[in-house]
Amino acid sequence: MERHGANDPEGPPESVEDLPAAIAARVEGIVRAAEREAAAVQRDLAARREAAEAEAQRYLAEARRRADLLAGDRMQQLRELTGELVERAEATARQLEALLDALRRTVAALEMGPVDAEPTPAQGAAQTSSAGRRDVSAARLVAIEMAVAGRTRGEVDQHLRDAFDVDDTRALLDDVFGAVGSGPRPG
């Protein structure tokens, strides 16, 4: 039976002198195997890193896509709400302008008064009581118009006293401006 000791790095050495060469060959085989294993581990890690980076990129792309869709939806909602607010504001402005025009026409008609012939005694009494109501109605319309124009309660009060000879303006001003607290009453 033939021994392959020194010639075969895997087998036992034939003599003690062959021992260092055999150990060196064995260590070299282990180192090569470890290097191959390390290279395989590095390839595996590189492949996993690439897969993880690709997954992260897909996740980020999907997150961006969802964020863009959400932002687009929010912008569309904002545009719609803004348009609706503008329409409402324009409608309110038109209504206010129409109200002011109606108030101006009413005040002008009330200031001109009716153009009738001499009233009969019965009509005279009825007209006297309706004239008082008309004066209050005209004063109320003027007060509303002045309040809408931005005049203060005091300015409106003074104008009503001067122009309509109204002694007690508190109730009328409360109707237009809202009731005043328990402080001093105007007039």
C-alpha positions as a Python dict, from the first residue, in 0.01 Angstrom:
ca = {
    (1, 'M'): (0, 0, 0),
    (2, 'E'): (136, 328, -103),
    (3, 'R'): (112, 640, 104),
    (4, 'H'): (60, 973, -48),
    (5, 'G'): (144, 1180, 264),
    (6, 'A'): (365, 1459, 131),
    (7, 'N'): (210, 1452, -212),
    (8, 'D'): (-148, 1458, -84),
    (9, 'P'): (-215, 1774, 120),
    (10, 'E'): (-530, 1616, 261),
    (11, 'G'): (-366, 1302, 389),
    (12, 'P'): (-128, 1250, 681),
    (13, 'P'): (243, 1326, 622),
    (14, 'E'): (484, 1034, 566),
    (15, 'S'): (743, 1169, 798),
    (16, 'V'): (801, 1434, 1061),
    (17, 'E'): (1003, 1637, 814),
    (18, 'D'): (702, 1652, 589),
    (19, 'L'): (484, 1789, 876),
    (20, 'P'): (546, 2166, 821),
    (21, 'A'): (471, 2133, 452),
    (22, 'A'): (158, 1935, 527),
    (23, 'I'): (41, 2194, 785),
    (24, 'A'): (115, 2476, 545),
    (25, 'A'): (-80, 2301, 271),
    (26, 'R'): (-366, 2235, 510),
    (27, 'V'): (-371, 2599, 633),
    (28, 'E'): (-356, 2718, 275),
    (29, 'G'): (-657, 2500, 190),
    (30, 'I'): (-848, 2638, 488),
    (31, 'V'): (-759, 2997, 393),
    (32, 'R'): (-871, 2938, 32),
    (33, 'A'): (-1198, 2786, 153),
    (34, 'A'): (-1250, 3079, 392),
    (35, 'E'): (-1177, 3326, 111),
    (36, 'R'): (-1427, 3149, -115),
    (37, 'E'): (-1684, 3155, 164),
    (38, 'A'): (-1612, 3524, 233),
    (39, 'A'): (-1650, 3605, -136),
    (40, 'A'): (-1981, 3415, -145),
    (41, 'V'): (-2100, 3604, 166),
    (42, 'Q'): (-1996, 3935, 8),
    (43, 'R'): (-2183, 3849, -314),
    (44, 'D'): (-2487, 3752, -109),
    (45, 'L'): (-2468, 4075, 94),
    (46, 'A'): (-2426, 4282, -223),
    (47, 'A'): (-2727, 4111, -379),
    (48, 'R'): (-2933, 4170, -65),
    (49, 'R'): (-2822, 4535, -46),
    (50, 'E'): (-2919, 4588, -411),
    (51, 'A'): (-3256, 4422, -349),
    (52, 'A'): (-3312, 4636, -37),
    (53, 'E'): (-3215, 4955, -223),
    (54, 'A'): (-3446, 4864, -511),
    (55, 'E'): (-3730, 4797, -264),
    (56, 'A'): (-3661, 5129, -89),
    (57, 'Q'): (-3669, 5310, -425),
    (58, 'R'): (-4002, 5142, -512),
    (59, 'Y'): (-4141, 5236, -171),
    (60, 'L'): (-4026, 5598, -209),
    (61, 'A'): (-4167, 5619, -561),
    (62, 'E'): (-4502, 5485, -439),
    (63, 'A'): (-4502, 5723, -143),
    (64, 'R'): (-4427, 6016, -376),
    (65, 'R'): (-4702, 5907, -611),
    (66, 'R'): (-4955, 5886, -325),
    (67, 'A'): (-4842, 6223, -187),
    (68, 'D'): (-4876, 6381, -532),
    (69, 'L'): (-5226, 6236, -572),
    (70, 'L'): (-5326, 6357, -228),
    (71, 'A'): (-5182, 6703, -294),
    (72, 'G'): (-5363, 6717, -628),
    (73, 'D'): (-5691, 6622, -461),
    (74, 'R'): (-5641, 6886, -191),
    (75, 'M'): (-5558, 7152, -450),
    (76, 'Q'): (-5872, 7065, -646),
    (77, 'Q'): (-6083, 7088, -330),
    (78, 'L'): (-5919, 7420, -245),
    (79, 'R'): (-5991, 7555, -595),
    (80, 'E'): (-6355, 7445, -569),
    (81, 'L'): (-6399, 7596, -223),
    (82, 'T'): (-6231, 7919, -329),
    (83, 'G'): (-6455, 7941, -634),
    (84, 'E'): (-6760, 7881, -419),
    (85, 'L'): (-6653, 8151, -172),
    (86, 'V'): (-6594, 8399, -453),
    (87, 'E'): (-6937, 8322, -600),
    (88, 'R'): (-7103, 8369, -261),
    (89, 'A'): (-6919, 8695, -200),
    (90, 'E'): (-7021, 8826, -542),
    (91, 'A'): (-7383, 8721, -483),
    (92, 'T'): (-7379, 8892, -143),
    (93, 'A'): (-7235, 9208, -297),
    (94, 'R'): (-7507, 9206, -564),
    (95, 'Q'): (-7778, 9157, -300),
    (96, 'L'): (-7636, 9437, -88),
    (97, 'E'): (-7622, 9670, -386),
    (98, 'A'): (-7983, 9583, -475),
    (99, 'L'): (-8088, 9648, -115),
    (100, 'L'): (-7911, 9983, -114),
    (101, 'D'): (-8077, 10079, -443),
    (102, 'A'): (-8418, 9980, -306),
    (103, 'L'): (-8355, 10180, 10),
    (104, 'R'): (-8250, 10484, -190),
    (105, 'R'): (-8563, 10461, -408),
    (106, 'T'): (-8785, 10416, -102),
    (107, 'V'): (-8628, 10710, 77),
    (108, 'A'): (-8664, 10927, -233),
    (109, 'A'): (-9028, 10824, -272),
    (110, 'L'): (-9101, 10889, 95),
    (111, 'E'): (-8932, 11228, 88),
    (112, 'M'): (-9135, 11335, -216),
    (113, 'G'): (-9461, 11227, -55),
    (114, 'P'): (-9789, 11169, -238),
    (115, 'V'): (-9906, 11421, -494),
    (116, 'D'): (-10283, 11419, -428),
    (117, 'A'): (-10556, 11675, -425),
    (118, 'E'): (-10687, 11823, -99),
    (119, 'P'): (-10784, 11540, 135),
    (120, 'T'): (-11129, 11511, 282),
    (121, 'P'): (-11154, 11550, 662),
    (122, 'A'): (-11164, 11168, 706),
    (123, 'Q'): (-10868, 11126, 475),
    (124, 'G'): (-10686, 11405, 654),
    (125, 'A'): (-10702, 11221, 988),
    (126, 'A'): (-10590, 10896, 826),
    (127, 'Q'): (-10308, 11072, 644),
    (128, 'T'): (-10193, 11241, 964),
    (129, 'S'): (-10154, 10906, 1141),
    (130, 'S'): (-9998, 10744, 834),
    (131, 'A'): (-9766, 11044, 794),
    (132, 'G'): (-9629, 10977, 1141),
    (133, 'R'): (-9575, 10612, 1049),
    (134, 'R'): (-9427, 10714, 716),
    (135, 'D'): (-9185, 10952, 890),
    (136, 'V'): (-9074, 10668, 1121),
    (137, 'S'): (-9047, 10432, 823),
    (138, 'A'): (-8848, 10686, 627),
    (139, 'A'): (-8626, 10751, 930),
    (140, 'R'): (-8571, 10377, 971),
    (141, 'L'): (-8473, 10339, 603),
    (142, 'V'): (-8233, 10633, 626),
    (143, 'A'): (-8084, 10486, 945),
    (144, 'I'): (-8033, 10151, 772),
    (145, 'E'): (-7874, 10317, 471),
    (146, 'M'): (-7639, 10523, 689),
    (147, 'A'): (-7544, 10215, 896),
    (148, 'V'): (-7466, 10019, 580),
    (149, 'A'): (-7254, 10311, 461),
    (150, 'G'): (-7050, 10282, 782),
    (151, 'R'): (-7188, 10569, 987),
    (152, 'T'): (-7178, 10542, 1365),
    (153, 'R'): (-7480, 10515, 1591),
    (154, 'G'): (-7418, 10871, 1712),
    (155, 'E'): (-7401, 11012, 1359),
    (156, 'V'): (-7723, 10838, 1261),
    (157, 'D'): (-7893, 10953, 1582),
    (158, 'Q'): (-7802, 11317, 1518),
    (159, 'H'): (-7912, 11299, 1153),
    (160, 'L'): (-8250, 11148, 1246),
    (161, 'R'): (-8311, 11416, 1509),
    (162, 'D'): (-8223, 11693, 1262),
    (163, 'A'): (-8386, 11561, 942),
    (164, 'F'): (-8696, 11384, 1073),
    (165, 'D'): (-8771, 11569, 1396),
    (166, 'V'): (-8770, 11237, 1585),
    (167, 'D'): (-8745, 11287, 1962),
    (168, 'D'): (-8684, 10928, 2079),
    (169, 'T'): (-8447, 10748, 1844),
    (170, 'R'): (-8345, 10473, 2089),
    (171, 'A'): (-8590, 10204, 1965),
    (172, 'L'): (-8522, 10285, 1602),
    (173, 'L'): (-8143, 10277, 1652),
    (174, 'D'): (-8173, 9953, 1852),
    (175, 'D'): (-8353, 9800, 1554),
    (176, 'V'): (-8078, 9911, 1317),
    (177, 'F'): (-7764, 9875, 1530),
    (178, 'G'): (-7878, 9629, 1795),
    (179, 'A'): (-7971, 9701, 2153),
    (180, 'V'): (-7723, 9901, 2358),
    (181, 'G'): (-7620, 9778, 2704),
    (182, 'S'): (-7739, 9938, 3026),
    (183, 'G'): (-7534, 10253, 2966),
    (184, 'P'): (-7679, 10602, 2907),
    (185, 'R'): (-7945, 10630, 2640),
    (186, 'P'): (-7901, 10866, 2345),
    (187, 'G'): (-8120, 11176, 2350),
}
